[in-house]
Amino acid sequence: MALKLICTWGVLAVSCCAVWWSFKTEKLITVSWLMFLLPAILQLVAAVQIGPGKAKLFLVFGCINLLFAALTGAAVWYLVQLADAYRRGK
């Protein structure tokens, strides 16, 4: 049970902190969406190997991480487009 909590809530908290840090320091922003995508892939692979009936928590958190990866990716894409438009305007 402790492993499930660490692999779900712990990974989600670490991913959120890593993305927040990358936006705050303006470092690695373009790859920050990977902070959610990689745990999502690992959680979904673990869920498939364990079995869907036993790994419901991994499936839920894998989908949550996929959603956050998509949202972060869209935000990064928008910020890059905004920065390019600003540079072209100068």
C-alpha positions in Angstrom: 0.0 0.0 0.0 2.9 2.4 0.8 4.4 1.7 -2.6 1.1 2.6 -4.3 0.9 5.9 -2.4 4.5 6.8 -3.2 4.1 5.9 -6.9 0.9 7.9 -7.2 0.7 10.9 -4.9 4.4 11.2 -4.4 5.2 11.1 -8.1 2.4 13.7 -8.8 3.8 16.0 -6.1 7.3 15.7 -7.4 6.1 16.4 -11.0 4.2 19.5 -9.9 7.2 20.8 -8.0 9.5 20.2 -11.0 7.2 22.0 -13.4 6.7 24.9 -11.0 10.5 25.1 -10.6 11.1 25.1 -14.4 8.6 27.9 -14.9 9.8 29.9 -11.9 13.5 29.8 -12.9 12.8 29.8 -16.6 15.0 26.8 -17.2 14.0 23.7 -19.1 10.5 25.1 -19.8 10.3 23.5 -23.2 10.7 20.0 -21.8 8.7 20.6 -18.6 5.7 18.6 -19.9 7.9 15.5 -19.8 7.8 15.7 -16.0 4.2 14.5 -16.3 4.4 12.3 -19.3 7.2 10.0 -18.1 5.4 9.1 -14.8 2.2 8.6 -16.7 3.8 6.1 -19.0 5.4 4.2 -16.1 2.1 4.1 -14.1 0.1 2.9 -17.1 2.8 0.2 -17.9 2.7 -0.9 -14.3 -1.1 -1.0 -14.3 -1.1 -3.2 -17.4 1.5 -5.6 -15.9 -0.2 -5.8 -12.5 -3.6 -6.2 -14.0 -6.5 -3.7 -14.5 -8.5 -5.0 -11.6 -5.7 -4.7 -9.0 -4.1 -1.5 -10.3 -7.0 0.9 -10.5 -5.1 3.6 -8.7 -2.2 3.4 -11.2 -4.7 3.8 -14.1 -6.3 6.8 -12.5 -3.1 8.6 -11.8 -1.7 7.6 -15.2 -4.6 9.4 -16.8 -4.3 12.4 -14.5 -0.6 12.7 -15.4 -1.5 12.4 -19.1 -4.0 15.2 -18.7 -1.4 17.4 -16.9 1.2 16.6 -19.6 -1.2 17.8 -22.3 -2.1 21.0 -20.3 1.5 21.8 -19.6 2.5 21.1 -23.2 -0.2 23.5 -24.4 1.0 26.2 -22.0 4.6 25.7 -23.2 3.5 25.9 -26.8 1.5 29.1 -26.2 4.4 30.7 -24.3 6.9 29.8 -27.1 4.5 31.2 -29.7 4.1 34.4 -27.6 7.9 34.8 -27.2 8.4 34.3 -31.0 5.7 36.9 -31.8 7.4 39.3 -29.3 10.8 38.8 -30.9 9.4 39.3 -34.4 7.7 42.5 -33.3 11.0 44.1 -32.2 
